[in-house]
């Protein structure tokens, strides 16, 4: 009896992939995952233009005997792996696009790629870690495909383009994938995703139930003034001066009108344009930026106040202003029950002390569109050099962004274990 009890306790303490005998396969996959990541990092592609990336992914999945769908939401790839036993359907997602950023770090596999972005020649870089997401999910797919006889149900691998946002005038990303039926045929019961974090040490995982990441909206403020000579501003209406006042006004909405003890909110102007030369006050100016909110009531109030404030500030200076706010990503909402059921899976592979509850962030993720349709859980995987100091990390979306390769194997373990656990749960 004691022997049976000991065996039961031992089995309970093992990760699901260990119970299924996948440890050797997972240990052997790391070098491949690193090689894939380096190749993808050196050959980045912008949103809705991930043609070679998609081809590489599809070829890999096909080589594993996985059913493959291509051209989903333009350049997305979907793999369907049916286990030998009937059961539920779990989806695992990785985003695949890069950013218009010129890389300047010292990595031996740094990107030298140039491309056109909105009429400008730009460098292209995986400055948010999507290259690691791709490599991790390719590794997870290989592990599970080799062991499909141990899978109770179906795994759907979603390689999604345009997470960073489709180019103006185009649809894309998770929203388009959902519209095109990626969660159907077979119908997905739950979806999981991860994001590498350059600020979180390798070996650690962070999560938050419910609202974990912010909703994001893009806004454009169009300001109309009256053109005049730069030496005689009184003869015109200066839209650049008005733009400065509007930026200042927007920040007062955050600091004086939002209940920040309830949830965080952010308005950032990321682009200002207007004028052609030093001695001409232009007729118009434009502000482009982002809004981040973690509460939909706050979002509604903030949107209304931005429109009201911009128009009234402009009027006070004899100009006109309109604010156009585009629908963006939703709040990344981790289903509480799914989150609670999945934490054990993460602790089995990372250790209890390395899986930590964190506060919500004002970063945004279009993974939220999947979560609107089915229960989902999104977590952060450590990618910071474990030998780096507390303040030594390379922020996302910057030319110096850097991720340590050693963090990816835990990503493979986590995605494999979380999928098997979900499918084995009654």
C-alpha positions as CSV (number, residue, x, y, z in Angstrom):
1,X,0.0,0.0,0.0
2,X,2.8,2.4,0.9
3,X,4.5,1.6,-2.4
4,X,1.3,2.4,-4.3
5,X,0.9,5.7,-2.4
6,X,4.5,6.7,-3.0
7,X,4.1,6.0,-6.7
8,X,0.9,8.1,-6.8
9,X,2.6,11.0,-5.0
10,X,5.6,10.8,-7.4
11,X,3.3,10.8,-10.4
12,X,1.4,13.8,-9.1
13,X,4.6,15.8,-8.6
14,X,5.8,15.1,-12.2
15,X,4.9,17.5,-15.0
16,X,2.4,16.2,-17.6
17,X,5.1,16.0,-20.3
18,X,7.3,14.0,-17.8
19,X,4.4,11.6,-17.1
20,X,4.1,11.1,-20.9
21,X,7.8,10.5,-21.2
22,X,8.6,13.6,-23.3
23,X,11.6,14.8,-21.3
24,X,14.2,13.5,-23.7
25,X,12.4,15.0,-26.7
26,X,12.2,18.4,-25.0
27,X,15.8,18.4,-23.9
28,X,16.9,17.6,-27.5
29,X,14.8,20.3,-29.1
30,X,16.7,23.3,-27.6
31,X,19.4,23.6,-30.2
32,X,16.8,23.5,-33.0
33,X,14.7,26.2,-31.3
34,X,17.7,28.5,-31.0
35,X,18.7,27.9,-34.6
36,X,15.2,28.7,-35.8
37,X,15.0,31.8,-33.7
38,X,18.4,33.1,-35.1
39,X,17.3,32.5,-38.7
40,X,13.9,34.2,-38.1
41,X,15.6,37.1,-36.3
42,X,17.9,37.7,-39.3
43,X,15.0,37.7,-41.7
44,X,12.2,39.7,-40.1
45,X,9.1,40.8,-42.0
46,X,6.6,43.5,-41.3
47,X,2.9,43.0,-40.5
48,X,0.9,41.4,-43.3
49,X,4.1,40.9,-45.2
50,X,5.4,37.8,-43.4
51,X,5.7,35.7,-46.6
52,X,9.0,33.9,-46.0
53,X,8.3,33.5,-42.3
54,X,5.0,31.8,-43.0
55,X,6.7,29.6,-45.6
56,X,9.3,28.4,-43.1
57,X,6.6,27.7,-40.5
58,X,4.4,25.8,-42.9
59,X,7.3,23.7,-44.2
60,X,8.2,22.7,-40.6
61,X,4.6,21.7,-39.7
62,X,4.1,19.7,-42.9
63,X,7.4,17.9,-42.2
64,X,5.8,16.8,-38.9
65,X,2.7,15.4,-40.6
66,X,0.5,18.1,-39.2
67,X,-2.4,19.3,-41.2
68,X,-1.6,22.8,-42.4
69,X,-3.7,25.8,-43.5
70,X,-1.9,28.8,-45.1
71,X,-3.0,32.3,-46.1
72,X,-5.2,32.7,-43.0
73,X,-5.6,36.4,-42.4
74,X,-3.2,37.1,-45.3
75,X,-0.1,35.4,-44.1
76,X,-1.1,33.3,-41.1
77,X,-0.4,29.6,-40.7
78,X,-2.6,27.2,-38.8
79,X,-1.6,23.6,-37.9
80,X,-4.0,21.0,-36.7
81,X,-2.7,18.0,-34.8
82,X,-5.2,15.3,-33.9
83,X,-4.2,13.0,-31.1
84,X,-4.9,9.3,-31.2
85,X,-7.5,9.7,-28.5
86,X,-10.7,11.8,-28.8
87,X,-11.1,14.8,-26.6
88,X,-11.1,18.6,-26.4
89,X,-9.5,21.1,-28.6
90,X,-6.8,23.5,-27.3
91,X,-5.1,26.3,-29.3
92,X,-1.6,27.6,-28.9
93,X,-0.8,30.9,-30.5
94,X,2.4,32.7,-31.6
95,X,2.6,36.1,-33.4
96,X,5.1,36.3,-36.3
97,X,5.5,39.9,-37.4
98,X,8.5,42.3,-36.9
99,X,8.7,46.1,-36.4
100,X,10.0,49.1,-38.4
101,X,13.1,49.4,-36.1
102,X,16.7,49.5,-37.1
103,X,18.7,47.1,-35.0
104,X,21.9,48.4,-33.4
105,X,22.8,45.7,-30.8
106,X,25.9,43.5,-31.1
107,X,24.1,40.2,-31.7
108,X,25.9,38.0,-34.3
109,X,22.5,37.3,-35.9
110,X,21.3,40.9,-35.9
111,X,19.0,42.0,-38.7
112,X,20.3,44.0,-41.6
113,X,16.9,44.0,-43.4
114,X,15.5,47.2,-44.9
115,X,11.9,47.6,-46.1
116,X,9.4,50.2,-47.0
117,X,7.0,51.3,-44.3
118,X,4.4,54.0,-45.1
119,X,6.6,55.4,-47.8
120,X,9.8,55.5,-45.8
121,X,12.7,53.2,-46.0
122,X,13.2,51.6,-42.5
123,X,15.2,48.9,-40.8
124,X,13.2,45.9,-39.9
125,X,13.8,44.1,-36.6
126,X,12.1,41.6,-34.3
127,X,12.2,44.2,-31.5
128,X,9.4,42.6,-29.5
129,X,10.5,39.0,-29.4
130,X,8.1,37.5,-31.9
131,X,11.0,35.5,-33.3
132,X,11.2,33.7,-30.0
133,X,7.5,33.1,-29.9
134,X,7.6,31.4,-33.4
135,X,10.6,29.2,-32.5
136,X,9.0,28.1,-29.2
137,X,5.8,27.1,-30.9
138,X,7.6,25.3,-33.7
139,X,9.5,23.4,-31.0
140,X,6.2,22.6,-29.1
141,X,4.6,21.4,-32.3
142,X,7.5,19.1,-33.0
143,X,7.4,17.6,-29.5
144,X,3.6,17.0,-29.6
145,X,3.6,15.7,-33.2
146,X,6.2,13.1,-32.2
147,X,4.0,12.0,-29.3
148,X,0.5,12.3,-30.8
149,X,-0.3,8.8,-29.5
150,X,-0.3,10.3,-26.0
151,X,-2.6,13.2,-26.9
152,X,-6.2,13.1,-25.8
153,X,-7.9,15.5,-28.2
154,X,-6.6,18.0,-30.7
155,X,-4.0,20.8,-30.7
156,X,-4.4,23.8,-33.0
157,X,-1.2,25.8,-33.6
158,X,-2.0,29.4,-34.6
159,X,0.9,31.4,-36.1
160,X,-0.6,34.8,-36.4
161,X,0.5,37.8,-38.5
162,X,0.2,41.5,-37.8
163,X,0.0,41.5,-34.0
164,X,1.7,44.9,-34.2
165,X,-1.2,46.2,-36.3
166,X,-2.0,45.9,-40.0
167,X,-0.9,48.7,-42.3
168,X,-3.4,51.6,-42.8
169,X,-6.3,50.5,-45.0
170,X,-5.7,46.8,-44.3
171,X,-7.3,44.3,-42.0
172,X,-5.1,41.8,-40.1
173,X,-4.0,40.3,-36.9
174,X,-6.1,38.2,-34.4
175,X,-9.3,40.0,-35.2
176,X,-9.1,39.0,-38.8
177,X,-8.1,35.4,-37.9
178,X,-11.2,35.1,-35.7
179,X,-13.3,36.6,-38.5
180,X,-12.0,34.0,-40.9
181,X,-12.9,31.1,-38.5
182,X,-9.6,30.2,-36.9
183,X,-11.4,29.1,-33.7
184,X,-13.7,26.8,-35.6
185,X,-13.4,23.5,-37.5
186,X,-12.6,22.1,-35.0
187,X,-14.1,24.4,-32.5
188,X,-11.5,25.6,-29.9
189,X,-12.3,25.0,-26.2
190,X,-9.5,27.2,-24.8
191,X,-6.5,29.1,-26.1
192,X,-3.0,29.8,-24.6
193,X,-0.4,32.3,-25.5
194,X,2.9,33.7,-24.1
195,X,5.1,36.8,-24.5
196,X,8.8,36.9,-23.9
197,X,9.8,39.7,-21.5
198,X,13.2,41.4,-21.8
199,X,12.7,42.7,-18.2
200,X,11.9,39.3,-16.6
201,X,14.8,37.0,-15.8
202,X,15.2,33.7,-17.6
203,X,13.5,30.9,-15.7
204,X,10.6,33.1,-14.4
205,X,7.0,33.3,-15.5
206,X,4.6,36.1,-14.7
207,X,0.8,36.1,-14.9
208,X,-2.4,37.9,-13.8
209,X,-6.0,36.7,-13.7
210,X,-8.7,38.8,-15.3
211,X,-7.5,42.1,-16.9
212,X,-3.8,41.5,-17.5
213,X,-3.0,43.9,-20.4
214,X,-4.6,47.1,-21.6
215,X,-6.9,47.9,-24.5
216,X,-5.1,50.0,-27.1
217,X,-6.6,52.6,-29.5
218,X,-4.9,54.6,-32.1
219,X,-5.9,58.3,-32.4
220,X,-5.3,61.1,-34.9
221,X,-5.9,64.7,-34.1
222,X,-6.2,66.9,-37.2
223,X,-5.7,70.6,-36.6
224,X,-6.6,73.3,-39.1
225,X,-5.1,76.8,-38.7
226,X,-4.3,79.6,-41.1
227,X,-1.0,79.7,-43.0
228,X,1.2,82.8,-42.7
229,X,4.8,84.0,-42.8
230,X,6.9,82.9,-39.8
231,X,7.8,86.5,-39.1
232,X,4.2,87.6,-38.7
233,X,2.3,84.9,-36.6
234,X,-0.5,87.5,-35.8
235,X,-1.6,87.3,-39.5
236,X,-2.4,83.6,-39.2
237,X,-3.4,80.8,-36.8
238,X,-0.5,78.6,-35.8
239,X,-1.6,74.9,-35.7
240,X,1.7,73.7,-34.3
241,X,1.2,76.0,-31.2
242,X,-2.3,74.6,-30.9
243,X,-1.0,71.1,-31.1
244,X,1.3,71.7,-28.2
245,X,-1.6,73.0,-26.1
246,X,-3.7,69.9,-27.0
247,X,-0.9,67.6,-26.0
248,X,-0.7,69.4,-22.6
249,X,-4.5,69.2,-22.2
250,X,-4.6,65.5,-22.9
251,X,-2.2,64.8,-20.1
252,X,-4.5,66.7,-17.7
253,X,-7.2,64.2,-18.6
254,X,-5.0,61.5,-17.2
255,X,-3.7,63.3,-14.2
256,X,-6.9,65.1,-13.1
257,X,-9.9,63.2,-14.5
258,X,-9.1,59.5,-14.5
259,X,-9.5,57.5,-11.3
260,X,-6.0,56.0,-11.4
261,X,-6.4,54.2,-8.1
262,X,-9.0,52.1,-9.9
263,X,-7.0,51.2,-13.1
264,X,-4.1,52.7,-15.1
265,X,-4.7,54.8,-18.2
266,X,-2.2,56.3,-20.7
267,X,-2.4,58.8,-23.6
268,X,0.8,59.0,-25.6
269,X,1.4,61.2,-28.6
270,X,4.0,59.4,-30.7
271,X,4.1,61.5,-33.8
272,X,3.7,65.2,-34.6
273,X,3.7,66.4,-38.2
274,X,3.2,69.9,-39.7
275,X,5.0,72.4,-41.8
276,X,7.6,72.3,-44.6
277,X,10.2,74.9,-43.7
278,X,11.5,77.1,-40.9
279,X,9.8,80.4,-41.9
280,X,6.3,79.3,-42.8
281,X,3.5,78.8,-40.2
282,X,1.6,75.9,-41.8
283,X,-2.1,75.6,-42.4
284,X,-2.4,72.3,-40.6
285,X,-0.8,69.9,-38.2
286,X,-1.4,66.4,-37.1
287,X,-0.9,64.4,-33.9
288,X,-0.9,60.6,-33.9
289,X,-0.8,58.5,-30.7
290,X,-2.1,55.7,-28.6
291,X,-4.6,55.3,-25.8
292,X,-4.3,52.5,-23.2
293,X,-7.0,51.6,-20.7
294,X,-7.8,48.7,-18.4
295,X,-11.5,49.6,-17.8
296,X,-14.1,50.1,-20.5
297,X,-16.0,52.8,-18.6
298,X,-12.8,54.8,-18.3
299,X,-12.0,54.2,-22.0
300,X,-15.4,55.7,-22.9
301,X,-15.0,58.7,-20.7
302,X,-11.4,59.3,-21.9
303,X,-12.4,59.1,-25.6
304,X,-15.2,61.6,-25.1
305,X,-13.0,64.0,-23.2
306,X,-10.2,63.9,-25.7
307,X,-12.6,64.9,-28.5
308,X,-14.2,67.7,-26.4
309,X,-10.9,69.1,-25.1
310,X,-9.1,69.1,-28.5
311,X,-12.1,71.0,-30.2
312,X,-12.4,73.5,-27.4
313,X,-8.6,74.2,-27.1
314,X,-8.4,74.7,-30.8
315,X,-11.4,77.0,-30.7
316,X,-9.8,79.1,-28.0
317,X,-6.9,79.8,-30.3
318,X,-9.1,80.4,-33.4
319,X,-8.3,77.0,-34.9
320,X,-10.3,73.8,-35.5
321,X,-9.5,70.3,-34.4
322,X,-11.1,66.9,-34.8
323,X,-10.1,63.6,-33.1
324,X,-10.5,60.3,-34.8
325,X,-10.1,57.3,-32.5
326,X,-9.8,53.9,-34.2
327,X,-10.9,50.7,-32.6
328,X,-7.9,48.8,-31.4
329,X,-7.2,45.8,-29.3
330,X,-9.4,44.8,-26.4
331,X,-8.4,44.2,-22.7
332,X,-6.4,41.0,-22.5
333,X,-8.6,39.2,-20.1
334,X,-7.4,35.9,-18.6
335,X,-10.3,33.7,-17.8
336,X,-10.2,33.3,-13.9
337,X,-11.1,29.6,-13.9
338,X,-8.7,28.7,-16.8
339,X,-5.9,30.7,-15.2
340,X,-6.4,29.0,-11.8
341,X,-6.4,25.6,-13.5
342,X,-3.2,26.4,-15.5
343,X,-1.0,27.8,-12.8
344,X,-0.1,24.3,-11.6
345,X,1.0,23.4,-15.1
346,X,3.5,26.3,-15.1
347,X,4.8,25.6,-11.6
348,X,5.5,22.0,-12.6
349,X,8.0,23.1,-15.2
350,X,9.3,26.4,-13.7
351,X,9.1,25.7,-10.0
352,X,6.7,27.3,-7.5
353,X,9.0,30.2,-6.7
354,X,9.4,31.1,-10.3
355,X,5.8,31.6,-11.2
356,X,4.6,34.9,-9.9
357,X,1.4,36.9,-9.8
358,X,2.0,40.5,-11.1
359,X,0.1,43.7,-11.7
360,X,-1.6,44.5,-15.0
361,X,0.4,46.4,-17.6
362,X,-0.5,49.1,-20.1
363,X,1.1,47.1,-22.9
364,X,-1.5,45.7,-25.3
365,X,-2.1,42.4,-27.1
366,X,-4.5,41.4,-29.8
367,X,-4.6,38.0,-28.2
368,X,-7.6,39.6,-26.5
369,X,-9.7,39.0,-29.6
370,X,-9.4,35.2,-29.1
371,X,-10.3,35.7,-25.5
372,X,-13.4,37.5,-26.4
373,X,-14.6,34.3,-28.1
374,X,-13.2,31.4,-25.9
375,X,-11.5,31.2,-22.5
376,X,-7.9,32.2,-22.8
377,X,-4.8,32.5,-20.7
378,X,-1.8,34.7,-21.6
379,X,1.4,34.8,-19.6
380,X,4.9,36.3,-19.6
381,X,8.0,34.3,-20.1
382,X,11.4,35.5,-18.8
383,X,14.0,36.4,-21.4
384,X,16.4,38.6,-19.6
385,X,20.0,37.4,-19.2
386,X,20.1,35.8,-15.7
387,X,23.6,37.4,-15.1
388,X,22.4,40.9,-15.8
389,X,21.8,43.5,-13.1
390,X,18.3,44.5,-11.8
391,X,18.2,47.6,-14.1
392,X,20.0,46.0,-17.1
393,X,17.5,45.1,-19.7
394,X,16.7,46.1,-23.2
395,X,13.2,47.5,-23.6
396,X,10.8,46.2,-26.2
397,X,10.3,48.2,-29.4
398,X,13.8,49.7,-29.2
399,X,16.9,49.3,-31.4
400,X,18.8,47.7,-28.5
401,X,16.2,45.1,-27.6
402,X,17.8,41.8,-26.7
403,X,16.5,38.4,-25.5
404,X,18.6,35.6,-24.0
405,X,18.3,32.3,-26.0
406,X,18.4,30.3,-22.8
407,X,14.8,31.4,-21.9
408,X,13.1,29.6,-24.8
409,X,13.4,26.0,-23.6
410,X,11.1,26.9,-20.6
411,X,8.7,28.3,-23.1
412,X,8.6,25.0,-24.9
413,X,8.1,23.1,-21.6
414,X,5.4,25.5,-20.5
415,X,3.4,25.4,-23.7
416,X,3.7,21.6,-24.0
417,X,2.7,21.0,-20.4
418,X,-0.1,23.5,-20.4
419,X,-1.6,21.9,-23.5
420,X,-1.4,18.3,-22.3
421,X,-2.7,19.3,-18.9
422,X,-5.7,21.0,-20.4
423,X,-6.5,18.1,-22.7
424,X,-6.2,15.5,-19.9
425,X,-8.4,17.5,-17.5
426,X,-12.0,16.2,-17.3
